[in-house]
Amino acid sequence: MSDAIRQGPLERFRVLDLSRLRSGPTAARQLADWGADVIKVESPESLEVSDGWIGKRLGSDFQNMHRNKRSVTVNLKSPEGIEILKKMAEQADVVIENFRPAVKFRLGIDYETLRQRNPRLVYASISGFGQDGPYADRPGYDHIVQGMGGLMAITGKKGQGPLRTGISVADTAVGLYAALGILTALLEREVSGEGQWVQTSLLQGMIAMVDYQAARWLMDGEIPEQAGNDHPTAIPTGVFQTSDGYINIATAGEEMWRRLCVAIDAPHLFSSAQYSTNDLRSKNRDALHDELTAYTKQKTSEEWIKIFEATSVASGPIYRMNEVFADPQTQHLGMAVAIPHPELKEINVVGQAYALSRTPSQMRAPTPRRGQHTDEVLVNLGYTKDEIEDLRVRQVI
């Protein structure tokens, strides 16, 4: 465990993370990286039950997801365990949970119950489909919601059938939306003095993420189709073969299209009648792609990147993950952050996606051992050493 002092713009907030899998822990991690005191609530190891975590505790996913948190073990199926949680909630600013909607009510740790003991509490619930409605009780998983939110129908090449993305995009997105909702509620609390219930779901997050593709249907009545590597509206934008691989090229607007034609030494394409407008380039997309590929195959990817950079044409390499973190710009941005680990010596985790000029994020501690901070949290709640030992013997903690 690092000895770094917890600090950052959110250091005054305490968060109880009751969530499992990926969406809720993502929200909690976002707050933890900026200094919040995030306490991850787990089941006692002696109960030998699964908390629904992803991967092995010392594995890359688990370590990356739960850094900067403290861990306590509490048996939420025990009345005494529920009372411990309620006492923790009295001292907390935020609770995050992603149980199925009915579970928190059955346990007696729902928002209305906890707010009676702490009216300032911000309570965030993440579900698959919403806290109520016809699908509220369905189990929600990223893959399912990618289909229901429209993403799989627009991903992949035309005619090849629906395709999921290479990441759990719905889980990650809704985790970030939940963190945004929590911060919004905390800001509002500064005015009203009261907390509130933040609700989001994988389905809401997924629909919000498809964004302009959803707007094409809502406003224009147009159903987006699969476009593979081609951009649906900015043409030509996509993947182009080079002499040694592939690169991305993106053109938005007539000036960028002109610069591309000049850069590849094909000015006749810009003056061609069949490519004179974006609508015509869209209509003749395949022919244009073939013509451009005939040029891009004449040089290496590195050569084209240099040419396009010099001529202000948007382009970039297509990396495998090892190449992503070898790139000098990625390294300059600090997207791999080292943390000392008591068992793994030193690990690298994924850095934050934004920076603040005065109060940076902080990677101060690796994922804790299960229940590593149980005693210190309970002492802070007023429990004695003997009481804590008794609770442990009876598998309450």
C-alpha positions in Angstrom: 0.0 0.0 0.0 1.3 3.4 -1.0 2.0 5.9 1.8 0.8 8.8 -0.4 -1.7 11.1 1.3 -5.1 11.1 -0.3 -5.7 14.5 -1.9 -7.4 16.1 -4.9 -10.5 18.2 -5.7 -12.8 15.5 -4.3 -10.9 14.6 -1.1 -13.6 16.0 1.1 -16.1 13.4 -0.1 -16.6 9.9 1.2 -18.2 7.2 -1.1 -19.5 3.8 -0.3 -19.1 1.5 -3.3 -21.6 -1.3 -3.1 -21.5 -2.1 -6.8 -20.2 -5.1 -8.7 -19.1 -6.0 -12.2 -18.0 -2.9 -14.2 -20.4 0.0 -14.4 -20.6 0.9 -10.7 -16.9 0.3 -10.0 -16.1 2.5 -13.0 -18.1 5.4 -11.4 -16.4 4.8 -8.0 -13.0 4.7 -9.6 -13.6 8.0 -11.3 -14.3 9.7 -8.0 -11.4 7.8 -6.2 -8.8 9.0 -8.8 -9.7 12.6 -8.0 -9.3 12.2 -4.2 -12.6 10.9 -2.9 -12.4 8.4 0.0 -14.0 5.4 -1.7 -14.8 2.5 0.5 -15.4 -0.7 -1.4 -17.9 -3.0 0.5 -17.3 -6.7 0.0 -18.5 -9.9 1.5 -16.4 -11.5 4.3 -14.0 -14.0 2.8 -15.1 -16.6 5.4 -18.6 -16.7 3.7 -17.0 -18.0 0.5 -19.5 -16.2 -1.8 -18.9 -14.5 -5.0 -19.4 -10.7 -5.1 -19.6 -10.7 -8.9 -16.2 -9.1 -9.4 -14.5 -9.3 -12.7 -11.3 -11.4 -13.0 -8.8 -12.5 -10.3 -8.0 -10.0 -7.6 -4.3 -9.7 -8.7 -5.3 -9.7 -12.4 -5.0 -6.6 -14.6 -8.7 -5.8 -14.9 -9.3 -6.0 -11.1 -6.2 -4.0 -10.2 -7.0 -1.3 -12.8 -10.6 -1.0 -11.8 -10.3 -0.8 -8.0 -7.1 1.3 -7.4 -7.3 4.1 -4.9 -10.1 2.5 -2.9 -10.3 1.2 0.7 -11.9 -2.2 1.3 -14.2 -3.4 4.1 -16.0 -6.7 4.5 -19.6 -6.6 5.7 -22.2 -9.4 5.5 -25.2 -7.6 4.1 -27.4 -10.7 4.7 -26.9 -10.1 8.5 -29.0 -7.6 10.4 -25.8 -6.5 12.2 -24.1 -6.1 8.9 -26.9 -3.9 7.6 -26.6 -1.8 10.7 -22.9 -1.3 10.1 -23.6 -0.2 6.6 -26.3 2.3 7.8 -23.8 3.7 10.2 -21.2 4.0 7.4 -23.9 5.8 5.3 -24.4 8.3 8.1 -20.8 9.5 7.5 -20.9 9.2 3.7 -21.6 11.7 1.0 -22.3 9.1 -1.7 -23.6 5.6 -2.0 -23.2 3.7 -5.4 -25.1 0.5 -6.1 -26.0 -1.6 -9.1 -28.1 -4.3 -7.6 -31.2 -5.3 -9.4 -33.8 -2.7 -8.5 -35.7 -4.8 -5.8 -32.6 -5.9 -3.9 -31.8 -2.7 -2.1 -35.4 -2.5 -0.8 -35.3 -6.1 0.4 -32.0 -5.4 2.2 -33.4 -2.1 3.7 -30.6 0.0 2.2 -32.6 1.9 -0.4 -32.3 5.7 -0.8 -35.4 6.6 1.2 -34.3 4.4 4.1 -30.7 5.8 4.2 -31.7 9.4 3.7 -33.7 9.2 7.0 -30.3 8.9 8.7 -28.4 11.2 6.4 -30.5 13.7 4.4 -27.4 15.0 2.6 -26.7 11.6 1.1 -26.4 11.3 -2.7 -27.5 7.8 -3.7 -26.6 6.6 -7.2 -28.3 3.5 -8.7 -27.2 1.9 -11.9 -29.4 -0.8 -13.4 -29.7 -2.6 -16.7 -32.9 -1.0 -17.9 -34.1 1.5 -15.2 -35.5 1.4 -11.7 -39.0 0.8 -13.0 -40.8 0.1 -16.3 -41.5 -3.1 -18.2 -37.9 -4.3 -18.2 -36.8 -3.2 -14.7 -36.4 -6.8 -13.4 -34.4 -8.1 -16.4 -30.7 -8.8 -15.8 -28.7 -6.2 -17.7 -25.4 -7.0 -19.4 -23.2 -4.9 -21.7 -23.6 -7.3 -24.7 -27.4 -7.3 -24.4 -27.6 -3.5 -24.2 -25.3 -3.0 -27.1 -27.9 -4.8 -29.1 -30.9 -3.0 -27.6 -29.3 0.4 -27.7 -28.7 0.2 -31.5 -24.9 0.0 -31.4 -24.6 -3.5 -32.8 -26.9 -2.7 -35.8 -24.5 0.1 -37.0 -21.2 -1.6 -36.1 -19.4 -3.8 -38.7 -19.5 -4.0 -42.4 -22.8 -3.9 -44.3 -24.4 -7.3 -44.8 -22.1 -9.1 -42.3 -24.7 -9.1 -39.5 -24.6 -7.2 -36.1 -21.3 -6.8 -34.3 -20.4 -5.9 -30.7 -17.6 -3.5 -30.0 -14.2 -4.6 -28.7 -14.9 -3.1 -25.2 -17.7 -3.1 -22.7 -18.7 0.3 -24.0 -22.2 0.4 -22.3 -20.7 -0.5 -18.9 -18.0 2.1 -19.1 -20.2 4.8 -20.5 -22.9 4.4 -17.9 -20.2 4.4 -15.2 -19.0 7.8 -16.4 -22.6 9.1 -16.7 -23.2 7.9 -13.1 -20.1 9.8 -11.9 -21.3 12.9 -13.8 -24.7 12.5 -12.1 -23.2 12.2 -8.7 -21.0 15.3 -9.2 -24.1 17.2 -10.4 -26.0 16.2 -7.3 -23.1 17.1 -5.0 -23.0 20.6 -6.7 -26.8 21.0 -6.2 -26.4 19.9 -2.6 -24.2 23.0 -2.0 -27.3 25.1 -2.7 -30.1 23.0 -1.2 -28.3 21.2 1.6 -30.0 18.0 0.6 -28.9 14.9 -1.3 -30.9 13.1 -3.9 -31.3 9.8 -5.8 -29.3 9.6 -9.0 -30.6 7.0 -11.4 -29.1 5.7 -14.7 -29.1 2.5 -16.6 -27.0 0.6 -19.2 -29.8 1.2 -21.7 -29.9 4.9 -21.1 -26.1 5.2 -21.3 -25.9 3.2 -24.5 -28.6 5.2 -26.3 -26.9 8.4 -25.1 -23.6 7.1 -26.5 -24.9 6.4 -30.0 -25.8 10.1 -30.0 -25.9 11.6 -33.5 -26.9 8.2 -35.0 -29.9 8.3 -32.7 -30.6 11.9 -33.7 -30.6 10.8 -37.4 -33.7 8.7 -36.6 -35.3 11.1 -34.1 -35.1 14.2 -36.3 -34.7 12.9 -39.8 -36.5 9.6 -39.7 -33.4 8.0 -41.1 -32.4 4.5 -39.8 -28.5 4.3 -39.7 -27.0 1.3 -41.3 -23.7 -0.5 -40.9 -20.9 1.4 -42.6 -17.8 -0.7 -41.5 -14.8 1.6 -41.3 -16.5 4.3 -43.4 -17.8 7.3 -41.5 -21.6 7.5 -42.1 -21.6 11.2 -43.1 -18.0 12.6 -43.7 -16.7 11.1 -46.9 -14.0 10.0 -47.5 -13.3 8.9 -44.0 -12.1 5.4 -43.2 -9.3 2.8 -43.3 -7.0 2.8 -46.3 -4.4 0.2 -47.2 -0.7 1.2 -47.5 2.3 -0.7 -48.8 2.9 -2.2 -45.3 -0.4 -2.0 -43.5 -3.4 0.3 -43.0 -4.0 3.9 -41.8 -7.0 6.0 -41.0 -7.8 9.1 -43.0 -10.6 11.5 -42.1 -11.9 14.3 -44.2 -14.6 16.7 -43.0 -15.6 19.5 -45.4 -14.4 20.5 -48.8 -11.2 22.1 -47.7 -9.9 18.9 -46.1 -11.0 17.0 -49.1 -9.0 19.3 -51.3 -5.9 19.0 -49.1 -6.2 15.2 -49.3 -6.2 15.3 -53.1 -3.2 17.6 -53.2 -1.3 15.5 -50.6 -1.6 12.3 -52.6 -0.9 14.1 -55.8 -4.3 13.5 -57.3 -5.8 16.9 -57.9 -8.1 15.5 -60.6 -10.1 13.7 -57.9 -11.1 17.1 -56.3 -12.3 18.4 -59.7 -14.1 15.2 -60.6 -17.8 15.8 -61.1 -18.7 12.5 -59.4 -16.9 13.6 -56.2 -17.7 17.3 -56.2 -20.0 17.3 -53.2 -20.2 15.2 -50.0 -23.5 13.8 -51.1 -21.9 12.6 -54.4 -18.9 11.2 -52.6 -21.3 9.3 -50.4 -23.2 8.0 -53.4 -19.9 6.9 -55.1 -18.2 5.9 -51.9 -16.9 2.5 -53.0 -15.4 3.9 -56.3 -13.8 6.7 -54.4 -12.3 4.4 -51.8 -10.8 2.2 -54.5 -9.3 5.2 -56.3 -7.8 6.5 -53.1 -6.4 3.1 -52.1 -4.6 2.9 -55.4 -2.6 5.9 -54.2 -2.2 5.0 -50.5 -0.8 1.6 -51.4 2.2 3.3 -53.0 3.8 4.3 -49.7 4.3 3.0 -46.2 2.0 3.9 -43.4 4.8 6.0 -41.7 5.5 7.8 -45.0 1.8 8.8 -45.4 1.5 9.9 -41.8 4.4 12.3 -42.3 3.0 13.6 -45.6 -0.5 14.1 -44.2 0.8 15.8 -41.0 2.8 18.2 -43.2 -0.3 19.0 -45.3 -2.8 19.2 -42.4 -4.8 16.2 -43.5 -6.3 14.3 -40.6 -4.8 10.8 -40.4 -3.3 8.3 -38.0 -1.9 4.9 -37.6 -4.0 1.9 -36.5 -2.3 0.5 -33.5 -2.3 -2.8 -31.6 -2.3 -2.2 -27.8 1.4 -2.5 -27.4 1.9 0.2 -30.0 -0.7 2.5 -28.3 1.5 2.8 -25.2 4.7 3.0 -27.2 3.5 6.1 -29.0 5.3 9.2 -27.9 2.1 11.3 -27.6 0.5 8.6 -25.4 3.6 8.6 -23.2 3.6 12.4 -23.1 0.0 12.4 -21.9 0.8 10.0 -19.1 -1.8 7.4 -19.9 0.2 4.6 -18.3 0.7 5.3 -14.6 2.9 3.2 -12.3 1.8 2.2 -8.8 3.9 0.2 -6.3 2.2 -3.0 -5.2 3.0 -5.1 -2.1 2.7 -8.4 -4.0 3.2 -7.5 -7.7 6.0 -5.0 -6.9 5.0 -2.4 -9.5 2.0 -2.3 -11.8 0.9 0.1 -14.6 -2.8 1.2 -14.7 -4.7 3.3 -17.2 -4.5 7.0 -16.5 -7.3 9.6 -16.3 -8.7 11.0 -19.6 -8.6 14.6 -18.5 -6.3 16.8 -16.4 -6.8 19.9 -14.2 -4.2 22.6 -14.1 -4.0 22.9 -10.3 -5.4 19.7 -8.8 -4.3 16.6 -10.6 -5.6 13.1 -10.3 -3.6 10.8 -8.1 -2.7 7.1 -8.4 -1.8 6.7 -4.8 -2.6 3.1 -4.0 -3.2 -0.3 -5.7 -6.4 -2.3 -5.2 -6.5 -3.2 -1.5 -6.7 -6.7 0.0 -10.2 -7.8 0.7 -11.2 -6.3 4.0 -7.9 -4.5 4.4 -9.5 -1.5 6.0 -12.4 -3.1 7.9 -10.9 -2.5 11.4 -10.0 1.1 10.8 -13.4 1.9 9.4 -15.2 0.2 12.3 -13.0 2.0 14.9 -14.0 5.2 13.2 -17.7 4.2 13.7 -17.1 3.7 17.4 -16.7 -0.1 17.6 -14.1 -1.4 20.1 -11.4 -3.9 19.4 -13.3 -6.6 21.2 -16.6 -5.8 19.4 -14.8 -6.0 16.1 -13.3 -9.4 16.9 -16.7 -10.7 18.0 -18.2 -9.5 14.7 -15.5 -11.3 12.8 -15.9 -14.5 14.6 -19.7 -14.4 13.8 -19.0 -13.7 10.1 -20.7 -10.3 10.3 -17.5 -8.8 8.9 
